[in-house]
Amino acid sequence: DGCIYQRKDGRYTVALYGKVTTAKDLKTANAKLKEMKLKAALNEPMTVKKTSVKNYVGQWLVSKKNSLKPASYKRLEQTYNNQVVKYIGDIQLQALRADDIQTMVDEVYTTRTYSTAKKAFDCINECMRLAVLKRQLPYNPCEGVVIPRKPKRTIADEETRYYTREE
């Protein structure tokens, strides 16, 4: 939807799809944002890539390498390889739907932990948000996905383990 924020010098910055402009007051900023949205709708055609989710997310992952710490990148790469590719990697990017992502999250949650399912969702969601910002997808298919609630752990759930005589 674009954004407007006030700078320290009192002027306003207006941003939409990577294009930035400034305005002296809020009314002018809103008018400029509206104009930018109109131009974007009329002049910028949607460029939907004909590629698989595996290829698109893989390219996005490579672009993230320099912005993440090595351990964070490795964890993200493992999530990509073990969850995203396994469940939705062969689907074409433009054919990806919320139901596909929901199925992935549900299956990962039943076979793994809540944290693993959440990381898989976060990985694909961040990538799809970027695809929408770059106007490579008309909408983010992750918006309709419901993440399962994190189970509450109680002391009764924890199994007490005692040392043996040998230990």
C-alpha positions in Angstrom: 0.0 0.0 0.0 3.0 2.3 0.2 4.1 4.3 3.2 4.4 7.9 4.4 6.7 8.9 7.2 7.9 12.2 8.6 11.5 13.1 8.5 13.5 14.9 11.2 13.5 18.1 9.1 9.6 18.1 9.0 9.2 17.0 5.4 7.4 13.7 4.5 8.9 10.8 2.6 6.5 8.8 0.3 7.6 5.3 -0.8 5.9 2.8 -3.1 7.4 -0.3 -4.8 10.9 1.0 -4.2 10.2 4.5 -5.6 10.7 7.4 -3.2 9.7 11.0 -3.2 9.3 13.8 -0.7 6.5 16.3 0.2 6.3 19.4 2.4 3.1 18.5 4.2 0.9 15.4 4.9 -1.8 16.4 2.5 0.6 16.7 -0.4 2.3 13.4 0.6 -1.1 11.6 0.5 -1.8 13.1 -2.9 1.6 12.0 -4.2 1.1 8.4 -2.8 -2.3 8.3 -4.5 -0.7 9.4 -7.8 2.1 6.9 -7.4 -0.4 4.1 -6.9 -2.3 5.2 -10.0 0.9 5.3 -12.1 1.9 1.9 -10.8 -1.5 0.4 -11.7 -1.5 1.9 -15.2 2.2 1.8 -16.2 3.8 -1.1 -14.5 2.6 -4.5 -15.7 2.7 -7.4 -13.4 5.6 -9.6 -14.2 4.7 -13.1 -13.0 7.7 -15.4 -13.3 7.2 -18.8 -14.8 9.4 -20.7 -12.4 8.9 -23.2 -9.6 8.8 -22.3 -6.0 12.0 -24.3 -5.4 13.9 -22.1 -8.0 12.4 -18.8 -6.9 12.9 -19.3 -3.2 16.4 -20.7 -3.9 17.4 -17.5 -5.7 15.9 -15.5 -2.9 17.9 -17.5 -0.4 21.2 -16.9 -2.2 20.4 -13.1 -2.1 19.9 -13.3 1.7 23.4 -14.9 2.2 25.2 -11.6 2.7 22.6 -10.0 5.0 22.5 -12.9 7.5 24.9 -14.3 10.0 26.3 -17.7 8.9 24.4 -19.6 11.5 21.1 -17.9 10.6 21.7 -18.5 6.9 22.4 -22.2 7.5 19.2 -22.6 9.5 17.2 -20.8 6.8 18.8 -23.0 4.2 18.0 -26.2 6.2 14.4 -25.0 6.5 14.3 -24.4 2.7 15.7 -27.8 1.9 13.8 -29.9 4.5 10.4 -28.2 4.4 9.8 -25.8 1.5 11.3 -28.0 -1.2 9.9 -31.2 0.2 6.2 -30.0 0.3 5.8 -27.1 -2.2 9.0 -27.0 -4.2 7.6 -28.4 -7.5 4.6 -26.1 -7.7 4.8 -23.2 -10.2 5.2 -19.8 -8.5 2.1 -18.3 -10.1 0.1 -21.4 -9.2 1.0 -21.3 -5.5 -2.1 -20.9 -3.3 -2.7 -20.5 0.4 -4.1 -24.1 0.5 -0.7 -25.4 -0.6 1.2 -23.5 2.1 -1.4 -24.4 4.7 -0.9 -28.1 3.8 2.8 -27.7 4.1 2.5 -26.0 7.5 0.0 -28.6 8.8 2.1 -31.5 7.7 5.3 -30.1 9.1 3.5 -29.3 12.4 2.2 -32.9 12.7 5.7 -34.5 12.0 7.9 -31.9 13.6 7.7 -29.1 16.2 5.7 -25.9 16.3 9.0 -24.0 15.9 9.9 -25.9 12.7 6.5 -25.3 11.2 6.7 -21.6 12.0 10.2 -21.3 10.5 8.9 -22.9 7.3 6.0 -20.5 7.1 8.2 -17.5 7.9 10.7 -18.5 5.2 8.1 -18.7 2.4 6.1 -15.7 3.7 9.2 -13.4 3.6 10.0 -14.5 0.1 6.4 -14.1 -1.2 6.3 -10.6 0.4 9.3 -9.6 -1.6 7.8 -11.1 -4.8 4.7 -8.9 -4.3 6.9 -5.8 -3.7 8.8 -6.5 -6.8 5.4 -6.9 -8.6 6.3 -10.5 -9.6 3.1 -11.8 -7.9 -0.3 -10.1 -7.6 -0.7 -11.0 -4.0 1.0 -12.9 -1.2 -0.5 -16.5 -1.0 0.6 -16.7 2.7 -2.0 -14.2 3.8 -4.7 -16.9 4.0 -2.6 -19.3 6.0 -3.4 -20.0 9.7 -0.4 -21.0 11.8 -1.3 -23.6 14.5 -1.2 -22.4 18.0 1.9 -23.1 20.0 1.1 -25.8 22.6 1.4 -24.8 26.2 3.8 -26.8 28.1 3.2 -27.7 31.7 5.4 -29.3 34.4 3.2 -32.4 34.1 4.3 -32.8 30.4 8.0 -32.9 31.4 9.2 -36.4 32.2 11.5 -36.5 35.2 14.7 -38.4 34.6 16.8 -39.7 37.4 20.4 -40.8 37.3 21.2 -44.4 37.5 23.8 -45.7 39.9 26.4 -46.0 37.1 25.8 -42.5 36.0 
